[in-house]
Amino acid sequence: NWTGAFSVMCGGTNILRDVTLERVNVAFTELDLIRIRYAEDGGYYGTSIEDFTFRDIRFTPKGGQIAGVYLQGLDKKHTVKGVTFENVYVGNEKITSKSSLFHKNSYVSKLSFK
């Protein structure tokens, strides 16, 4: 699944590193606020997803919308690491590791919430 206001997919031989997204207000998203994952492209699943910062991001749901945050590494070789969430909100809920809107698998590491 690739849907999201901020959807990052790493495929081929790409390296995704040192990305910062800040001061963004999202008015509408069909499914997720943030989704980061690997995707197959020409038989390859990307090389690295690391060091992403999401700062001062706010999504104001309308009409019962719920948008989550999903981080998905593929395996031990294809991990997601070093992601920081600073003042990221869905409605009045700040995204933290304990947020019901935050989801990750076992191939995600080095997370920070501020």
trRosetta pair geometry for C-beta under 8 A, 3 or more apart (Angstrom, degrees):
i j d omega theta_ij theta_ji phi_ij phi_ji
1 31 7.7 -102 171 127 125 162
1 35 7.0 -90 108 -166 92 157
1 37 8.0 82 66 22 65 158
2 7 5.2 87 172 173 70 142
2 9 5.6 -30 -122 -51 108 136
2 35 6.9 167 -158 101 31 137
2 37 7.7 -124 -100 53 63 119
2 39 7.1 11 -83 -76 113 145
3 7 6.3 -132 156 -81 9 143
3 30 6.1 -74 -174 78 131 107
3 31 4.3 63 117 39 130 134
3 32 5.9 124 106 22 80 96
3 35 6.8 72 79 11 45 154
4 7 3.9 137 53 -69 101 88
4 29 6.7 8 -160 -168 40 133
4 31 6.4 -71 -77 81 55 94
4 32 3.8 -38 -101 82 94 101
4 33 6.4 4 -160 93 95 15
4 34 5.9 81 180 -136 137 10
4 35 3.8 -175 -32 10 150 104
4 67 7.8 120 -135 -165 75 109
4 70 7.6 -136 -79 38 139 103
5 26 4.8 -5 -147 -130 163 143
5 29 4.1 -78 -52 -92 100 131
5 32 7.2 -132 8 102 72 58
5 33 5.4 -20 29 -149 116 46
5 34 7.2 -44 60 -66 87 50
5 59 6.9 -176 0 -95 159 125
5 67 7.1 31 -8 -172 113 151
6 21 6.3 159 -126 96 146 176
6 33 6.8 8 27 151 94 58
6 34 4.8 -13 71 -110 108 73
6 35 7.4 162 91 27 60 58
6 54 7.4 149 88 -109 166 123
6 57 7.8 -55 -13 -140 145 150
7 32 7.4 99 -83 76 92 115
7 34 7.8 174 -79 -156 42 38
7 35 4.8 0 -118 62 77 101
7 36 7.9 179 -158 -76 41 42
8 16 6.4 142 -179 169 120 164
8 19 7.8 157 -109 74 145 164
8 35 7.2 -174 31 96 63 56
8 36 4.4 1 62 -115 111 77
8 37 7.4 143 88 24 68 50
8 49 6.9 125 130 -138 125 126
8 52 7.4 -129 -5 -102 171 152
9 37 5.9 -12 -111 74 71 77
9 38 7.1 94 -162 -153 66 15
9 39 4.2 9 -176 -1 117 127
9 46 7.9 -159 155 -48 57 142
10 14 5.4 -144 -156 86 79 110
10 15 7.8 29 -149 -123 126 18
10 16 5.0 -120 -90 0 115 121
10 37 7.6 -153 24 109 79 35
10 38 5.2 -44 68 -111 89 66
10 39 7.0 146 64 24 37 74
10 45 7.5 57 106 156 84 59
10 46 3.1 86 137 -136 94 162
10 47 7.4 -107 167 37 125 50
10 48 7.4 -120 -172 75 159 26
10 49 4.9 -144 -19 -64 148 104
10 78 7.9 -175 89 -162 122 107
11 14 6.4 44 65 23 39 117
11 38 6.8 122 -79 -173 62 65
11 39 4.4 -51 -65 81 116 81
11 40 6.2 41 -134 123 114 8
11 41 3.0 96 148 -8 124 121
11 42 7.7 117 154 24 106 80
11 44 6.6 116 176 95 65 80
11 45 6.4 -56 -126 -143 61 32
11 46 5.1 -54 -76 -49 15 93
12 41 4.2 -48 -48 92 72 126
12 42 5.9 41 -106 37 77 115
12 44 5.1 52 -151 80 23 122
12 46 6.5 44 53 -81 50 58
13 44 5.6 -26 -59 152 63 161
13 46 7.4 140 -136 -127 10 32
13 47 5.9 37 -173 -39 54 112
14 46 5.2 -38 63 -126 84 85
14 47 6.4 -159 87 17 33 92
15 46 7.6 138 -83 -175 35 84
15 47 4.7 -42 -78 73 79 119
15 48 4.6 15 -137 50 85 100
16 19 6.6 -19 173 -22 90 132
16 46 7.3 -19 -2 -164 101 131
16 48 6.8 -159 42 98 57 63
16 49 4.9 6 66 -114 109 69
16 50 7.5 144 91 25 67 51
16 52 7.8 11 136 -68 105 108
17 48 6.2 14 -61 110 107 115
17 49 7.8 -167 -71 -147 60 26
17 50 5.2 4 -113 67 85 84
17 51 5.4 43 -163 49 71 112
18 51 4.9 -1 -72 108 50 128
19 51 7.2 127 22 105 62 73
19 52 4.9 -9 66 -116 97 77
19 53 7.3 -171 97 29 53 65
20 52 7.6 164 -82 -164 40 49
20 53 4.4 -5 -114 63 81 108
20 55 6.8 -4 -168 10 97 114
21 24 6.3 -24 161 -7 98 137
21 52 7.8 1 7 -174 97 93
21 53 7.2 180 30 93 57 62
21 54 5.5 -7 65 -114 99 66
21 55 7.3 166 87 29 50 68
21 57 6.9 37 115 -74 103 122
22 53 7.3 -6 -59 118 101 101
22 54 7.6 161 -81 -166 60 34
22 55 3.9 -9 -109 71 103 100
22 56 5.3 54 -166 46 81 101
22 57 7.5 -106 -128 -53 37 80
23 55 7.3 -8 -30 103 60 86
23 56 4.8 8 -78 99 52 128
24 56 7.4 124 21 105 56 76
24 57 5.2 0 62 -118 94 78
24 58 7.6 -178 94 31 54 61
25 58 5.2 -16 -115 69 72 97
25 59 7.8 152 -166 -87 51 36
25 60 7.3 5 -170 -4 98 104
26 29 5.8 1 165 -33 131 110
26 33 6.6 169 45 -134 163 89
26 57 7.2 25 -13 -177 107 90
26 58 7.0 -167 24 95 75 45
26 59 4.2 -18 65 -103 115 83
26 60 7.6 174 79 19 65 62
26 67 7.9 -83 107 74 144 167
27 60 7.0 -15 -123 54 45 97
27 62 8.0 7 175 -11 67 127
28 62 7.1 -43 -95 30 84 117
28 65 7.6 -149 -140 -91 64 169
29 32 6.7 -82 145 76 135 28
29 33 6.1 155 41 -92 164 50
29 59 6.6 -39 8 -140 121 134
29 65 7.3 128 62 178 70 136
29 67 5.1 63 75 -105 126 145
31 67 6.7 110 130 -121 32 82
32 35 4.7 75 97 -45 152 108
32 67 5.4 122 -152 -164 25 82
32 68 5.4 -50 -127 63 87 67
32 69 7.1 127 -173 -91 103 27
32 70 5.9 -57 -139 8 150 110
33 57 7.4 125 171 141 122 127
33 59 5.0 -119 -109 -25 120 153
33 67 4.1 105 -42 134 82 118
33 68 6.6 -152 19 86 90 15
33 69 5.8 -38 67 -73 104 74
33 88 7.8 139 132 176 143 111
33 90 5.9 -127 -40 -85 148 110
33 101 7.8 38 15 162 124 126
34 54 6.4 -50 -92 -85 153 160
34 57 7.8 64 -52 124 120 163
34 69 4.5 14 58 -128 104 84
34 70 7.1 -176 99 34 65 56
34 71 8.0 0 122 -61 105 79
34 88 7.7 -22 -15 -168 139 145
35 69 7.7 -165 -71 -155 48 41
35 70 4.6 8 -118 61 78 104
35 72 7.8 -1 -170 9 80 107
36 49 6.1 151 171 171 115 147
36 52 6.9 -153 -96 14 154 167
36 70 7.3 -174 31 99 58 63
36 71 5.0 2 59 -120 105 70
36 72 6.9 175 92 31 59 65
36 80 5.6 113 118 -129 121 144
36 83 7.2 -170 33 -97 162 146
37 70 7.3 -11 -48 121 110 103
37 71 7.6 172 -68 -161 68 34
37 72 4.1 7 -106 65 100 108
37 73 8.0 -144 -132 -69 59 16
37 74 7.6 101 -173 -62 76 82
37 80 7.8 -58 -97 -57 36 133
38 45 4.7 43 166 175 126 98
38 46 5.0 -141 -133 37 94 123
38 49 7.1 -136 -68 -18 82 128
38 72 7.3 -117 17 108 72 88
38 73 7.1 41 -10 -158 114 39
38 74 4.2 -45 45 -44 142 122
38 78 5.0 15 -62 162 160 134
39 45 7.1 177 79 -140 19 69
39 46 7.3 66 43 -22 56 117
40 43 7.0 14 -169 -95 98 12
40 44 7.3 140 -151 70 58 30
40 45 5.7 -35 -91 -88 58 78
41 44 6.0 -37 69 67 73 80
41 45 7.6 134 20 -98 73 30
41 46 7.5 66 24 -49 113 76
45 74 5.6 13 162 -39 144 177
45 78 5.4 -40 116 -94 121 159
46 49 6.9 31 139 -42 142 93
46 78 6.4 98 77 -139 90 116
47 78 7.9 -134 -164 -111 12 84
48 78 8.0 -140 -90 -134 36 58
49 52 7.4 -12 171 -28 87 120
49 73 7.6 -157 52 -102 118 76
49 78 7.9 50 9 -178 98 74
49 79 7.5 -136 54 106 86 43
49 80 4.7 -27 92 -111 118 74
49 81 7.6 129 92 22 67 58
50 80 7.3 176 -80 -161 55 43
50 81 4.9 -7 -115 69 96 81
50 82 4.7 53 -170 41 81 121
51 81 7.8 5 -36 101 57 70
51 82 4.3 -18 -71 119 54 135
51 83 7.9 -159 -112 -77 8 44
52 82 7.1 124 19 104 59 78
52 83 4.8 -2 62 -117 98 81
52 84 7.2 -167 97 30 54 66
53 83 7.7 175 -80 -160 36 50
53 84 4.5 -6 -115 63 77 109
53 86 6.9 0 -171 9 95 112
54 57 5.2 -35 172 -7 101 138
54 83 7.6 15 1 -178 99 92
54 84 7.0 -174 31 94 61 60
54 85 5.2 -6 66 -114 105 65
54 86 7.1 171 90 30 55 66
54 88 5.2 36 119 -79 116 133
55 84 7.6 10 -64 112 88 105
55 86 4.4 -1 -114 67 79 110
55 87 6.4 45 -165 50 57 96
55 88 7.7 -87 -107 -58 17 86
56 86 7.0 -18 -30 104 60 88
56 87 4.9 12 -85 92 52 124
56 88 7.9 -57 -17 -76 5 55
57 87 7.4 141 27 106 56 71
57 88 4.6 9 57 -122 102 82
57 89 7.2 -179 95 30 61 60
58 88 7.7 -165 -72 -152 45 41
58 89 4.8 4 -118 60 76 104
59 67 5.6 -66 133 59 161 137
59 89 6.9 -163 34 100 64 63
59 90 5.0 -10 66 -117 109 66
59 91 7.4 -32 94 -29 75 50
60 91 6.6 93 -133 -96 48 51
61 64 7.2 -87 156 110 120 8
61 65 3.9 -159 -151 71 96 92
61 66 6.5 13 -113 -78 151 37
61 67 6.8 -176 -85 3 103 96
61 90 6.7 43 -34 177 108 85
61 91 5.3 -33 18 -61 104 102
62 65 5.9 31 50 6 49 120
66 90 7.5 63 -155 162 57 138
66 101 7.2 -145 -180 -109 94 108
67 90 5.6 -162 66 -128 84 127
67 101 7.3 45 96 -159 45 126
68 90 7.6 -34 -94 -55 34 164
68 101 4.3 -159 -118 -170 74 74
68 102 7.0 -173 -168 -72 92 23
68 103 6.0 32 158 3 135 109
69 85 7.4 23 -160 -96 168 145
69 88 7.4 64 -72 133 146 141
69 95 5.5 57 -4 -142 147 141
69 99 7.7 50 33 86 116 133
69 101 6.1 71 11 133 82 88
69 102 5.0 -11 64 -112 109 65
69 103 6.9 167 87 28 57 68
70 103 4.9 -10 -108 73 72 106
70 104 7.4 160 -160 -82 44 48
71 80 5.1 -148 -180 96 105 155
71 83 6.3 -145 -108 21 147 165
71 103 7.3 177 28 96 63 57
71 104 4.3 -5 64 -111 100 94
71 105 7.5 -139 101 19 68 69
71 108 4.6 87 120 -111 120 147
71 111 7.9 177 38 -91 167 122
72 80 7.0 84 69 -12 23 137
72 104 7.3 -165 -72 -146 46 53
72 105 5.3 52 -128 7 66 118
72 107 7.3 42 179 64 44 109
72 108 7.4 -56 -92 -53 15 115
73 78 5.9 161 -174 113 81 68
73 79 4.2 -7 -132 -133 143 47
73 80 4.6 -140 -68 2 86 80
73 105 6.1 -132 41 74 76 105
73 106 7.6 -89 55 85 115 47
73 107 2.5 -127 81 117 125 110
73 108 5.3 -173 -16 -58 107 61
74 77 7.7 -39 81 70 103 76
74 78 3.7 2 46 87 112 128
74 79 7.9 -115 35 -69 65 33
74 107 6.4 -113 43 117 28 168
75 78 5.4 56 42 37 71 91
75 107 6.3 -90 -102 -101 3 146
76 79 7.0 -7 -160 -53 28 105
76 107 7.0 -126 -78 -117 34 103
78 107 7.1 23 91 171 64 143
79 107 4.8 -141 -116 174 75 85
79 108 6.8 166 -171 -90 85 30
79 109 6.3 -2 171 15 135 102
80 83 6.4 7 153 -31 103 125
80 104 7.8 -128 71 -146 128 108
80 107 6.7 85 17 119 78 82
80 108 4.7 -14 69 -112 102 81
80 109 7.7 153 86 25 56 57
81 108 7.1 171 -79 -161 53 47
81 109 4.7 -8 -113 69 96 85
81 110 4.6 55 -171 37 86 116
82 109 7.9 14 -30 96 53 71
82 110 4.6 -7 -69 107 52 129
83 108 7.4 -33 17 -166 127 107
83 110 7.4 120 18 97 58 76
83 111 5.5 -14 66 -115 86 75
83 112 7.4 -170 96 30 45 72
84 111 7.6 154 -88 -166 39 51
84 112 4.3 -14 -112 68 82 109
84 113 7.7 -179 -157 -75 58 28
84 114 6.9 11 -175 1 101 109
85 88 4.5 -71 -169 14 101 132
85 95 5.2 -83 167 96 150 115
85 96 7.8 -160 88 -94 132 35
85 111 7.6 3 4 -174 98 96
85 112 7.2 178 29 92 60 59
85 113 5.1 -7 67 -114 99 70
85 114 7.2 179 93 28 52 67
86 112 7.9 -1 -60 115 86 99
86 113 7.8 164 -81 -163 47 38
86 114 4.1 -4 -113 63 86 110
87 94 7.3 -62 -133 -134 39 107
87 114 7.1 -38 -23 97 69 83
88 94 7.0 103 72 -160 53 64
88 95 4.3 -29 93 32 105 122
89 92 6.9 -27 -168 -141 120 14
89 93 6.5 144 -155 76 72 43
89 94 5.5 -42 -95 -96 80 54
89 95 6.9 -148 -86 -11 27 82
90 93 5.3 -19 66 65 81 100
90 95 6.8 77 -5 -59 94 95
90 101 5.4 -133 32 172 148 175
93 99 6.2 120 161 -141 114 114
93 100 7.9 -56 -170 42 155 88
93 101 6.4 117 112 4 138 132
94 99 7.2 -133 98 -81 50 129
95 99 5.1 -90 -140 12 48 166
95 101 6.3 -86 -108 84 88 110
95 102 5.5 120 -162 -69 90 112
95 113 7.1 -138 112 -131 71 114
96 99 4.8 129 47 -31 65 96
96 102 6.8 -123 78 -9 34 151
96 113 4.8 97 -130 176 65 160
97 102 6.3 -120 -132 106 25 153
97 111 6.5 124 -86 107 108 138
97 113 5.9 -133 -24 -17 83 142
98 102 7.6 57 55 47 16 128
99 102 4.2 86 67 -4 100 106
104 108 4.1 -87 -175 47 123 153
104 111 7.4 -115 -51 -60 168 147
105 108 6.1 113 60 -6 56 103
108 111 6.8 36 146 -51 104 114
